[in-house]
Amino acid sequence: MEKIEIDYIEALRNKKGWGVENVPDPKGVALIEARWDLCIGCGYCEMACAMSHYGVINRELSRIRIFRYLLPAPKSVQNVCSQCTDEERECEKACPVDPPVIHYDREKFHMVVDEDRCLGYKCGQCAKACPARIPRFYPPDHNYAFVCDLCEKDGIRRPQCVEVCPSYALEFMAPQYPQHMQRIHPDEKAKCMTERLQPLTPHQAQIAPEELFGGMK
């Protein structure tokens, strides 16, 4: 390995913040804020998440998911846990196990899942209760709920999806805005963005330039 590569890896390890700008890490409660308008659908975040947790590139093992739409213009929308408040944490309320398998860790400041006690895909009550359908399963090898843990290791939170996003569509920050818009399913987010594309609609084919402006000579 060349010295420049070694220096680069060492610099990444020594970073004190997140993103290219090395923004200071938030203290206390924080989440990954998804910018729908900036997502380009590359899937780097999914691959980085799977690599961070399981050491393989498999988007099905990612805790962040990319949904792709034709609105009719192509658009991608991220779906990731917003680390809900106590009142809004429907996944934890729905868990039939006592104490809940999926819950918010008040010391680590992120959601956690007890993999050994989780009833798995056949239960799936947490996923059904979540308005954004965040919890996922990957049976049989990983038959427990996946939920974002902000890539926390040994008390240090460094979301890898945020680090690799080439369009800066993900931000690691303390809650700044009402979370209700992050707590809806990507299908609903896509509907919101569709309104910006009027007069085009999902049910109307795009008009060809020659049809719109007249025959080309």
Secondary structure, 3 states (H helix, E strand, C coil): CCHHHHHHHHHHHCCCEECCCCEECCCCCCEEEECHHHCCCCCHHHHHHHHHHHCCCCHHHCCCEEEEEECCCEEEEEECCCCCCHHHCHHHHHCCCCCCCEEEECCCCEEEECCCCCCCCCCCHHHHHCCCCCCEEECCCEEEEECCCCCCECCECCCHHHHHCCCCCEEEECCCCCHHHCCCCHHHHHHHHHHHHCCCCCCCCCCCHHHHHCCCC
